[in-house]
């Protein structure tokens, strides 16, 4: 339902999605025109389920790690 609103986003935004999400169909992300959505950076991975991004060797959840790296790049610290 948010697909129609993505083009209105005006700040750099990281969008994390797992293709095996059982609640949100992958077609929505496969059909998106990411070149048109210039403020969005998609991070689409094969697995992770619905908000289940956990990883070994990282103190926090994997998606928190990705968000941290995204913000660091935005502010020029990475």
Wavefront OBJ file of the C-alpha trace (Angstrom):
o trace
v 0.000 0.000 0.000
v 2.961 2.358 0.436
v 4.133 1.825 -3.150
v 2.182 4.820 -4.451
v 3.819 7.051 -1.848
v 7.450 6.061 -2.369
v 8.023 8.750 -4.991
v 7.125 11.428 -2.437
v 10.041 10.598 -0.162
v 12.437 13.559 -0.154
v 15.181 12.382 2.197
v 17.691 9.588 1.575
v 16.048 6.378 2.749
v 17.285 2.814 3.006
v 14.626 0.256 2.132
v 15.398 -3.251 3.423
v 13.349 -6.173 2.140
v 13.693 -9.965 2.093
v 12.320 -11.812 -0.929
v 11.032 -14.589 1.334
v 8.833 -12.212 3.374
v 5.613 -14.193 3.925
v 3.409 -11.080 4.271
v 4.587 -8.638 1.592
v 4.757 -9.961 -1.987
v 8.119 -9.592 -3.736
v 6.469 -8.447 -6.979
v 6.008 -4.980 -5.494
v 9.765 -4.605 -5.171
v 10.639 -6.330 -8.428
v 8.365 -3.980 -10.377
v 9.563 -0.786 -8.708
v 11.443 1.632 -10.938
v 14.346 2.292 -8.603
v 15.921 4.801 -11.007
v 12.826 6.972 -10.609
v 12.897 6.657 -6.814
v 16.101 8.615 -6.424
v 15.913 9.065 -2.647
v 15.475 5.348 -2.005
v 18.292 2.865 -1.780
v 16.891 -0.637 -1.990
v 18.633 -3.421 -0.110
v 16.771 -6.501 -1.299
v 18.091 -9.817 -0.024
v 16.964 -13.398 -0.711
v 16.249 -14.360 2.898
v 15.336 -12.718 6.175
v 11.613 -13.273 6.389
v 9.419 -10.575 7.860
v 11.681 -8.418 10.056
v 13.802 -11.445 10.904
v 17.221 -10.133 9.971
v 19.614 -11.725 12.421
v 23.283 -12.540 11.800
v 26.168 -14.267 13.536
v 29.127 -12.168 14.572
v 27.208 -8.874 14.806
v 26.314 -7.483 18.224
v 22.994 -6.097 17.013
v 20.571 -7.257 14.362
v 21.749 -7.246 10.742
v 19.300 -4.558 9.664
v 20.581 -2.240 12.423
v 24.103 -2.784 11.087
v 22.938 -1.883 7.557
v 21.152 1.242 8.784
v 24.265 2.341 10.676
v 26.438 1.933 7.558
v 23.877 3.771 5.409
v 23.816 6.754 7.782
v 27.608 6.798 8.084
v 27.890 6.999 4.281
v 25.346 9.824 4.197
v 27.322 11.929 6.641
v 30.683 10.978 5.164
v 32.085 9.007 8.107
v 32.365 5.595 6.460
l 1 2 3 4 5 6 7 8 9 10 11 12 13 14 15 16 17 18 19 20 21 22 23 24 25 26 27 28 29 30 31 32 33 34 35 36 37 38 39 40 41 42 43 44 45 46 47 48 49 50 51 52 53 54 55 56 57 58 59 60 61 62 63 64 65 66 67 68 69 70 71 72 73 74 75 76 77 78
